Amino acid sequence: MDAESFKKAFLPYHRKLYCVACRLLENTSDAEDLVQEAYMKMWEKREGLTVISNPEAFSVTLVKNMCFDLLRTNRYMLSKQAVELTTVQDVSPPDDLEMKDEVWQVKDIVARLPRQQQRVVELRDMKGCSYEEIEHVTGLNASNVRVLLSRARKRIREEFNKRSNYGSQGN
């Protein structure tokens, strides 16, 4: 496959690949780097890509798998946690101070969950990953993912209600 054929086959999906990586990694510079790395991998294997019948599906799958591989590495998770601890993450800035407090409380509750529950909640509820994607990233089976997610949500709900009721008891 020559350079022109490669460009025609794979470059039209650049924006989609970037969006997929951005959604999974939640970091624009990491997403840019990963998509660039995906293109380099495809270029190195360009001779074998001539048999690909759906370049879009192939590219998206490659990027997703590369994201999952990166997310699985402890080094990446530790560096991401260090950044999250030093920066304040704003949710779309609501005008209502009470809403900001509730968001902070939920984030705090999630941060106190056991690590696997945190991870499953993050992937499913915050990043919108499918159960299959979560299985792929965590190495857990579907039943374990569902149980962890259910327990985490129940604990978040109970803790949030406990905190909310505590504040309203003095009224």
C-alpha positions in Angstrom: 0.0 0.0 0.0 1.5 3.3 -1.0 1.2 6.6 0.9 -1.7 7.9 -1.2 -3.8 4.8 -0.7 -3.0 4.8 3.0 -4.2 8.4 3.3 -7.4 7.7 1.4 -8.2 4.6 3.4 -7.4 5.8 7.0 -7.1 9.5 7.4 -10.8 10.3 6.9 -11.4 8.7 10.3 -8.9 10.8 12.2 -11.5 12.9 14.0 -13.5 9.8 15.1 -10.4 8.1 16.3 -9.4 11.2 18.3 -12.9 11.4 19.9 -12.8 7.7 20.9 -9.4 8.1 22.5 -10.4 11.4 24.2 -13.5 9.8 25.6 -11.7 6.8 27.0 -8.5 8.6 28.2 -10.1 11.9 29.3 -7.0 13.7 28.3 -6.6 15.5 25.0 -2.8 15.3 24.8 -2.8 11.6 25.6 -5.5 11.1 23.0 -3.5 12.9 20.4 -0.4 10.9 21.2 -2.3 7.6 21.1 -3.9 8.3 17.7 -0.6 9.3 16.3 0.9 6.1 17.6 -2.0 4.2 16.1 -1.3 5.7 12.7 2.4 4.8 13.0 1.5 1.2 13.8 -0.9 1.0 10.8 1.8 2.6 8.5 4.4 0.0 9.7 1.9 -2.8 8.8 0.5 -1.1 5.7 1.2 -4.0 3.4 -1.1 -6.3 5.5 -3.8 -3.7 5.6 -4.8 -4.1 2.0 -7.0 -7.0 3.0 -9.0 -4.9 5.5 -12.5 -4.6 4.2 -13.6 -1.9 6.7 -10.8 0.5 7.5 -13.0 2.6 9.8 -13.9 -0.4 12.1 -10.3 -1.6 12.0 -9.0 1.8 13.0 -11.6 2.3 15.8 -10.9 -1.1 17.2 -7.2 -0.5 17.1 -7.5 2.8 19.0 -9.9 1.4 21.6 -7.6 -1.6 22.3 -4.6 0.8 22.5 -6.5 2.9 25.0 -7.5 -0.1 27.1 -3.9 -1.3 27.1 -2.7 2.1 28.3 -5.5 2.3 30.9 -4.4 -1.1 32.2 -0.9 0.0 33.0 -0.2 1.0 36.6 2.2 3.7 35.6 -0.5 5.5 33.6 -3.1 5.2 36.4 -0.6 6.5 39.0 0.4 9.5 36.9 -3.3 10.3 36.2 -4.2 10.0 39.9 -1.4 12.4 40.8 -2.7 14.9 38.3 -6.2 14.6 39.6 -5.1 15.2 43.1 -3.3 18.4 42.3 -6.0 19.9 40.0 -9.6 20.9 40.7 -11.9 19.3 38.2 -14.9 21.5 37.4 -18.0 19.9 36.1 -19.8 22.3 33.7 -20.0 25.2 36.1 -23.5 25.2 37.6 -24.8 28.5 39.0 -26.2 26.7 42.0 -23.8 26.4 44.9 -25.8 23.5 46.2 -25.3 21.5 43.0 -21.5 22.1 43.2 -21.5 20.7 46.7 -23.5 17.6 45.7 -21.1 16.9 42.8 -18.2 17.3 45.2 -19.8 15.0 47.7 -20.4 12.3 45.1 -16.8 12.6 43.9 -15.6 12.3 47.4 -17.8 9.2 48.0 -16.5 7.6 44.8 -12.9 8.3 45.9 -13.5 6.4 49.1 -14.8 3.3 47.4 -12.6 0.2 47.1 -10.3 0.5 44.0 -12.1 -2.0 41.8 -15.5 -0.4 42.5 -14.0 3.1 41.7 -12.6 1.8 38.4 -15.9 0.2 37.3 -17.9 3.3 38.3 -15.4 5.5 36.4 -15.5 3.4 33.3 -19.3 2.8 33.2 -20.9 5.9 34.6 -18.3 8.6 33.8 -16.8 7.4 30.6 -19.8 5.5 29.2 -17.9 2.3 28.5 -19.9 -0.9 27.7 -19.7 -3.9 29.9 -17.6 -5.6 27.3 -15.1 -2.7 27.3 -15.0 -2.8 31.1 -14.3 -6.5 31.0 -11.5 -5.9 28.5 -9.9 -3.1 30.6 -10.2 -4.7 34.0 -9.9 -8.4 33.2 -13.1 -9.2 35.2 -16.0 -11.1 33.8 -19.4 -9.6 33.2 -20.9 -10.9 36.4 -18.2 -9.4 38.5 -18.4 -6.1 36.7 -22.2 -5.9 37.3 -21.9 -6.9 41.0 -19.1 -4.4 41.6 -21.1 -1.7 39.9 -24.3 -2.5 41.8 -22.5 -2.5 45.1 -20.7 0.8 44.3 -23.9 2.5 43.2 -25.7 1.3 46.4 -22.9 2.5 48.6 -22.8 5.9 46.8 -26.5 6.3 47.2 -26.5 5.3 50.9 -23.6 7.5 51.7 -25.0 10.5 49.8 -28.4 10.1 51.5 -26.7 9.8 54.9 -24.8 13.0 54.2 -27.8 14.8 52.9 -30.0 13.8 55.8 -27.3 14.8 58.3 -27.3 18.3 56.9 -31.2 18.6 57.0 -31.6 17.3 60.5 -30.6 20.6 62.1 -33.5 22.4 60.3 
